[in-house]
């Protein structure tokens, strides 16, 4: 099954870009499309630890979490890349 893969390589998501990424993923899930999140480099812990988000970002993350979507570690990237229909990358 193909999926939309979000690669997070920034330490904080309390930005317009971070919020937009989470909104896009929540929108894809609302359409019942598969998504995956992977934290890499400076982004490790951006969502899996104590995330710094805007209020909208918190709402979008809650929607994803309720749907079982959680951030995966960098090691998951190799397995997810071949399944990616599209890659959304948030990097400096």
Secondary structure, 3 states (H helix, E strand, C coil): CCEEEEEECCCCECCHHHHHHHHHHHHHHHCCCCEEEEECHHHCCCCCCCCCECHHHHHHHHHHHHCCCCEECHHHHHHHHCCEEEEEEECC
